[in-house]
Amino acid sequence: MAKQRKCFLANFAEKSQILAIIKEKDWSTKAELTERAVAP
C-alpha cells in the first residue's frame, strides 16, 4: 500500500512539474507575442 502511494506521489509530482513547464512556456510565448504586437 505504501509503495503504491509513493509511486502515485512521484507520478503526481512529475506531472505537476511538466504542467508547470508547459505553463511557463505558454506564458513566455504569450509574452513574446504581446511584445511583438506592441512593438512598432
N, CA, C and O atoms as a Maestro MAE file, in Angstrom:
{
 s_m_m2io_version
 :::
 2.0.0
}

f_m_ct {
 s_m_title
 :::
 protein
 m_atom[160] {
  # First column is atom index #
  i_m_mmod_type
  r_m_x_coord
  r_m_y_coord
  r_m_z_coord
  i_m_residue_number
  s_m_chain_name
  s_m_pdb_residue_name
  s_m_pdb_atom_name
  i_m_atomic_number
  :::
  1 25 0.836 -1.202 0.000 1 A "MET " " N  " 7
  2 3 0.000 0.000 0.000 1 A "MET " " CA " 6
  3 2 0.872 1.254 0.000 1 A "MET " " C  " 6
  4 15 0.652 2.178 -0.783 1 A "MET " " O  " 8
  5 25 1.863 1.271 0.890 2 A "ALA " " N  " 7
  6 3 2.756 2.431 0.972 2 A "ALA " " CA " 6
  7 2 3.533 2.601 -0.334 2 A "ALA " " C  " 6
  8 15 3.791 3.717 -0.786 2 A "ALA " " O  " 8
  9 25 3.896 1.470 -0.919 3 A "LYS " " N  " 7
  10 3 4.642 1.521 -2.177 3 A "LYS " " CA " 6
  11 2 3.809 2.185 -3.268 3 A "LYS " " C  " 6
  12 15 4.297 3.046 -4.000 3 A "LYS " " O  " 8
  13 25 2.546 1.773 -3.368 4 A "GLN " " N  " 7
  14 3 1.652 2.350 -4.378 4 A "GLN " " CA " 6
  15 2 1.515 3.847 -4.164 4 A "GLN " " C  " 6
  16 15 1.504 4.632 -5.112 4 A "GLN " " O  " 8
  17 25 1.412 4.219 -2.908 5 A "ARG " " N  " 7
  18 3 1.215 5.626 -2.576 5 A "ARG " " CA " 6
  19 2 2.432 6.443 -2.995 5 A "ARG " " C  " 6
  20 15 2.293 7.525 -3.565 5 A "ARG " " O  " 8
  21 25 3.605 5.932 -2.717 6 A "LYS " " N  " 7
  22 3 4.838 6.627 -3.102 6 A "LYS " " CA " 6
  23 2 4.894 6.794 -4.611 6 A "LYS " " C  " 6
  24 15 5.258 7.852 -5.125 6 A "LYS " " O  " 8
  25 25 4.528 5.736 -5.302 7 A "CYS " " N  " 7
  26 3 4.528 5.754 -6.760 7 A "CYS " " CA " 6
  27 2 3.563 6.822 -7.265 7 A "CYS " " C  " 6
  28 15 3.876 7.583 -8.180 7 A "CYS " " O  " 8
  29 25 2.391 6.862 -6.653 8 A "PHE " " N  " 7
  30 3 1.385 7.833 -7.052 8 A "PHE " " CA " 6
  31 2 1.898 9.247 -6.828 8 A "PHE " " C  " 6
  32 15 1.743 10.119 -7.683 8 A "PHE " " O  " 8
  33 25 2.514 9.466 -5.663 9 A "LEU " " N  " 7
  34 3 3.025 10.803 -5.346 9 A "LEU " " CA " 6
  35 2 4.133 11.194 -6.312 9 A "LEU " " C  " 6
  36 15 4.215 12.347 -6.737 9 A "LEU " " O  " 8
  37 25 4.981 10.239 -6.657 10 A "ALA " " N  " 7
  38 3 6.067 10.519 -7.598 10 A "ALA " " CA " 6
  39 2 5.495 10.894 -8.959 10 A "ALA " " C  " 6
  40 15 5.939 11.856 -9.587 10 A "ALA " " O  " 8
  41 25 4.504 10.126 -9.407 11 A "ASN " " N  " 7
  42 3 3.861 10.414 -10.695 11 A "ASN " " CA " 6
  43 2 3.196 11.777 -10.666 11 A "ASN " " C  " 6
  44 15 3.281 12.545 -11.625 11 A "ASN " " O  " 8
  45 25 2.541 12.065 -9.565 12 A "PHE " " N  " 7
  46 3 1.835 13.337 -9.433 12 A "PHE " " CA " 6
  47 2 2.817 14.500 -9.478 12 A "PHE " " C  " 6
  48 15 2.573 15.504 -10.147 12 A "PHE " " O  " 8
  49 25 3.930 14.358 -8.761 13 A "ALA " " N  " 7
  50 3 4.949 15.408 -8.731 13 A "ALA " " CA " 6
  51 2 5.511 15.623 -10.133 13 A "ALA " " C  " 6
  52 15 5.720 16.755 -10.571 13 A "ALA " " O  " 8
  53 25 5.748 14.516 -10.821 14 A "GLU " " N  " 7
  54 3 6.289 14.598 -12.175 14 A "GLU " " CA " 6
  55 2 5.310 15.323 -13.092 14 A "GLU " " C  " 6
  56 15 5.698 16.191 -13.874 14 A "GLU " " O  " 8
  57 25 4.035 14.954 -12.983 15 A "LYS " " N  " 7
  58 3 3.014 15.573 -13.831 15 A "LYS " " CA " 6
  59 2 2.890 17.056 -13.557 15 A "LYS " " C  " 6
  60 15 2.796 17.856 -14.487 15 A "LYS " " O  " 8
  61 25 2.889 17.429 -12.287 16 A "SER " " N  " 7
  62 3 2.724 18.852 -11.983 16 A "SER " " CA " 6
  63 2 3.953 19.635 -12.417 16 A "SER " " C  " 6
  64 15 3.853 20.808 -12.777 16 A "SER " " O  " 8
  65 25 5.115 18.986 -12.384 17 A "GLN " " N  " 7
  66 3 6.340 19.642 -12.849 17 A "GLN " " CA " 6
  67 2 6.220 19.900 -14.351 17 A "GLN " " C  " 6
  68 15 6.534 20.985 -14.839 17 A "GLN " " O  " 8
  69 25 5.760 18.882 -15.066 18 A "ILE " " N  " 7
  70 3 5.581 19.012 -16.515 18 A "ILE " " CA " 6
  71 2 4.567 20.107 -16.818 18 A "ILE " " C  " 6
  72 15 4.767 20.919 -17.721 18 A "ILE " " O  " 8
  73 25 3.474 20.122 -16.053 19 A "LEU " " N  " 7
  74 3 2.446 21.146 -16.256 19 A "LEU " " CA " 6
  75 2 3.027 22.531 -16.020 19 A "LEU " " C  " 6
  76 15 2.737 23.472 -16.759 19 A "LEU " " O  " 8
  77 25 3.851 22.649 -14.980 20 A "ALA " " N  " 7
  78 3 4.458 23.937 -14.664 20 A "ALA " " CA " 6
  79 2 5.352 24.388 -15.814 20 A "ALA " " C  " 6
  80 15 5.354 25.563 -16.181 20 A "ALA " " O  " 8
  81 25 6.101 23.463 -16.373 21 A "ILE " " N  " 7
  82 3 6.981 23.789 -17.502 21 A "ILE " " CA " 6
  83 2 6.143 24.236 -18.696 21 A "ILE " " C  " 6
  84 15 6.475 25.218 -19.360 21 A "ILE " " O  " 8
  85 25 5.055 23.512 -18.966 22 A "ILE " " N  " 7
  86 3 4.183 23.871 -20.088 22 A "ILE " " CA " 6
  87 2 3.602 25.263 -19.871 22 A "ILE " " C  " 6
  88 15 3.580 26.087 -20.786 22 A "ILE " " O  " 8
  89 25 3.130 25.519 -18.651 23 A "LYS " " N  " 7
  90 3 2.554 26.826 -18.347 23 A "LYS " " CA " 6
  91 2 3.588 27.917 -18.554 23 A "LYS " " C  " 6
  92 15 3.292 28.973 -19.114 23 A "LYS " " O  " 8
  93 25 4.818 27.649 -18.089 24 A "GLU " " N  " 7
  94 3 5.893 28.625 -18.216 24 A "GLU " " CA " 6
  95 2 6.164 28.910 -19.692 24 A "GLU " " C  " 6
  96 15 6.292 30.064 -20.099 24 A "GLU " " O  " 8
  97 25 6.249 27.849 -20.481 25 A "LYS " " N  " 7
  98 3 6.498 28.005 -21.914 25 A "LYS " " CA " 6
  99 2 5.361 28.775 -22.561 25 A "LYS " " C  " 6
  100 15 5.581 29.685 -23.361 25 A "LYS " " O  " 8
  101 25 4.145 28.396 -22.201 26 A "ASP " " N  " 7
  102 3 2.957 29.041 -22.748 26 A "ASP " " CA " 6
  103 2 2.982 30.524 -22.400 26 A "ASP " " C  " 6
  104 15 2.695 31.380 -23.237 26 A "ASP " " O  " 8
  105 25 3.329 30.807 -21.160 27 A "TRP " " N  " 7
  106 3 3.351 32.192 -20.695 27 A "TRP " " CA " 6
  107 2 4.404 32.988 -21.455 27 A "TRP " " C  " 6
  108 15 4.144 34.116 -21.874 27 A "TRP " " O  " 8
  109 25 5.587 32.415 -21.637 28 A "SER " " N  " 7
  110 3 6.648 33.150 -22.326 28 A "SER " " CA " 6
  111 2 6.299 33.360 -23.799 28 A "SER " " C  " 6
  112 15 6.647 34.393 -24.371 28 A "SER " " O  " 8
  113 25 5.628 32.411 -24.412 29 A "THR " " N  " 7
  114 3 5.235 32.616 -25.814 29 A "THR " " CA " 6
  115 2 4.192 33.717 -25.898 29 A "THR " " C  " 6
  116 15 4.219 34.538 -26.815 29 A "THR " " O  " 8
  117 25 3.275 33.733 -24.943 30 A "LYS " " N  " 7
  118 3 2.257 34.785 -24.931 30 A "LYS " " CA " 6
  119 2 2.921 36.140 -24.748 30 A "LYS " " C  " 6
  120 15 2.552 37.110 -25.410 30 A "LYS " " O  " 8
  121 25 3.892 36.209 -23.858 31 A "ALA " " N  " 7
  122 3 4.601 37.458 -23.608 31 A "ALA " " CA " 6
  123 2 5.324 37.902 -24.878 31 A "ALA " " C  " 6
  124 15 5.308 39.080 -25.233 31 A "ALA " " O  " 8
  125 25 5.953 36.953 -25.550 32 A "GLU " " N  " 7
  126 3 6.655 37.265 -26.798 32 A "GLU " " CA " 6
  127 2 5.691 37.805 -27.842 32 A "GLU " " C  " 6
  128 15 5.975 38.800 -28.508 32 A "GLU " " O  " 8
  129 25 4.565 37.150 -27.979 33 A "LEU " " N  " 7
  130 3 3.569 37.581 -28.963 33 A "LEU " " CA " 6
  131 2 3.066 38.980 -28.642 33 A "LEU " " C  " 6
  132 15 2.880 39.807 -29.534 33 A "LEU " " O  " 8
  133 25 2.850 39.234 -27.360 34 A "THR " " N  " 7
  134 3 2.372 40.554 -26.945 34 A "THR " " CA " 6
  135 2 3.432 41.603 -27.264 34 A "THR " " C  " 6
  136 15 3.123 42.677 -27.781 34 A "THR " " O  " 8
  137 25 4.681 41.280 -26.950 35 A "GLU " " N  " 7
  138 3 5.774 42.217 -27.230 35 A "GLU " " CA " 6
  139 2 5.838 42.518 -28.720 35 A "GLU " " C  " 6
  140 15 6.013 43.670 -29.118 35 A "GLU " " O  " 8
  141 25 5.697 41.502 -29.526 36 A "ARG " " N  " 7
  142 3 5.744 41.684 -30.980 36 A "ARG " " CA " 6
  143 2 4.585 42.543 -31.453 36 A "ARG " " C  " 6
  144 15 4.742 43.406 -32.317 36 A "ARG " " O  " 8
  145 25 3.428 42.295 -30.877 37 A "ALA " " N  " 7
  146 3 2.239 43.044 -31.282 37 A "ALA " " CA " 6
  147 2 2.370 44.511 -30.884 37 A "ALA " " C  " 6
  148 15 1.944 45.407 -31.612 37 A "ALA " " O  " 8
  149 25 2.972 44.741 -29.705 38 A "VAL " " N  " 7
  150 3 3.104 46.110 -29.200 38 A "VAL " " CA " 6
  151 2 4.244 46.836 -29.902 38 A "VAL " " C  " 6
  152 15 4.154 48.029 -30.193 38 A "VAL " " O  " 8
  153 25 5.322 46.093 -30.171 39 A "ALA " " N  " 7
  154 3 6.483 46.722 -30.806 39 A "ALA " " CA " 6
  155 2 6.120 47.230 -32.199 39 A "ALA " " C  " 6
  156 15 5.479 46.518 -32.972 39 A "ALA " " O  " 8
  157 25 6.522 48.445 -32.516 40 A "PRO " " N  " 7
  158 3 6.205 49.017 -33.827 40 A "PRO " " CA " 6
  159 2 7.007 48.323 -34.940 40 A "PRO " " C  " 6
  160 15 6.869 48.675 -36.112 40 A "PRO " " O  " 8
  :::
 }
 m_bond[159] {
  # First column is bond index #
  i_m_from
  i_m_to
  i_m_order
  :::
  1 1 2 1
  2 2 3 1
  3 3 4 2
  4 3 5 1
  5 5 6 1
  6 6 7 1
  7 7 8 2
  8 7 9 1
  9 9 10 1
  10 10 11 1
  11 11 12 2
  12 11 13 1
  13 13 14 1
  14 14 15 1
  15 15 16 2
  16 15 17 1
  17 17 18 1
  18 18 19 1
  19 19 20 2
  20 19 21 1
  21 21 22 1
  22 22 23 1
  23 23 24 2
  24 23 25 1
  25 25 26 1
  26 26 27 1
  27 27 28 2
  28 27 29 1
  29 29 30 1
  30 30 31 1
  31 31 32 2
  32 31 33 1
  33 33 34 1
  34 34 35 1
  35 35 36 2
  36 35 37 1
  37 37 38 1
  38 38 39 1
  39 39 40 2
  40 39 41 1
  41 41 42 1
  42 42 43 1
  43 43 44 2
  44 43 45 1
  45 45 46 1
  46 46 47 1
  47 47 48 2
  48 47 49 1
  49 49 50 1
  50 50 51 1
  51 51 52 2
  52 51 53 1
  53 53 54 1
  54 54 55 1
  55 55 56 2
  56 55 57 1
  57 57 58 1
  58 58 59 1
  59 59 60 2
  60 59 61 1
  61 61 62 1
  62 62 63 1
  63 63 64 2
  64 63 65 1
  65 65 66 1
  66 66 67 1
  67 67 68 2
  68 67 69 1
  69 69 70 1
  70 70 71 1
  71 71 72 2
  72 71 73 1
  73 73 74 1
  74 74 75 1
  75 75 76 2
  76 75 77 1
  77 77 78 1
  78 78 79 1
  79 79 80 2
  80 79 81 1
  81 81 82 1
  82 82 83 1
  83 83 84 2
  84 83 85 1
  85 85 86 1
  86 86 87 1
  87 87 88 2
  88 87 89 1
  89 89 90 1
  90 90 91 1
  91 91 92 2
  92 91 93 1
  93 93 94 1
  94 94 95 1
  95 95 96 2
  96 95 97 1
  97 97 98 1
  98 98 99 1
  99 99 100 2
  100 99 101 1
  101 101 102 1
  102 102 103 1
  103 103 104 2
  104 103 105 1
  105 105 106 1
  106 106 107 1
  107 107 108 2
  108 107 109 1
  109 109 110 1
  110 110 111 1
  111 111 112 2
  112 111 113 1
  113 113 114 1
  114 114 115 1
  115 115 116 2
  116 115 117 1
  117 117 118 1
  118 118 119 1
  119 119 120 2
  120 119 121 1
  121 121 122 1
  122 122 123 1
  123 123 124 2
  124 123 125 1
  125 125 126 1
  126 126 127 1
  127 127 128 2
  128 127 129 1
  129 129 130 1
  130 130 131 1
  131 131 132 2
  132 131 133 1
  133 133 134 1
  134 134 135 1
  135 135 136 2
  136 135 137 1
  137 137 138 1
  138 138 139 1
  139 139 140 2
  140 139 141 1
  141 141 142 1
  142 142 143 1
  143 143 144 2
  144 143 145 1
  145 145 146 1
  146 146 147 1
  147 147 148 2
  148 147 149 1
  149 149 150 1
  150 150 151 1
  151 151 152 2
  152 151 153 1
  153 153 154 1
  154 154 155 1
  155 155 156 2
  156 155 157 1
  157 157 158 1
  158 158 159 1
  159 159 160 2
  :::
 }
}
